[in-house]
Amino acid sequence: MDNCHPKRTLVAQGPLSQVEECSCGILHVTLGALTLRLQPDCVASLAETLTEATRRLEARKTEMPAPLRCPPGELPS
């Protein structure tokens, strides 16, 4: 990466993030103001981890009862 002369190609883009490939092979994963420069195998591992986390969080939503809602100004006793 030290001798990199950046020429990036957009690989994918969503409403909150994008992935660009540098001419040196590094992938630039951008989320808002944060950009991670990662090897492709690290991006694949990150994608797997995020997919698993999303799956588990979704499963947890279906297992948990809906939260109690209190009308404004009233606290549960």
Secondary structure, DSSP 4 states (H G I P E B T S, - for coil): -TT----EEEEEE-SSEEEEEETTS-EEEEETTEEEEE-HHHHHHHHHHHHHHHHHHHHHHHHSPPPP-PPTT----
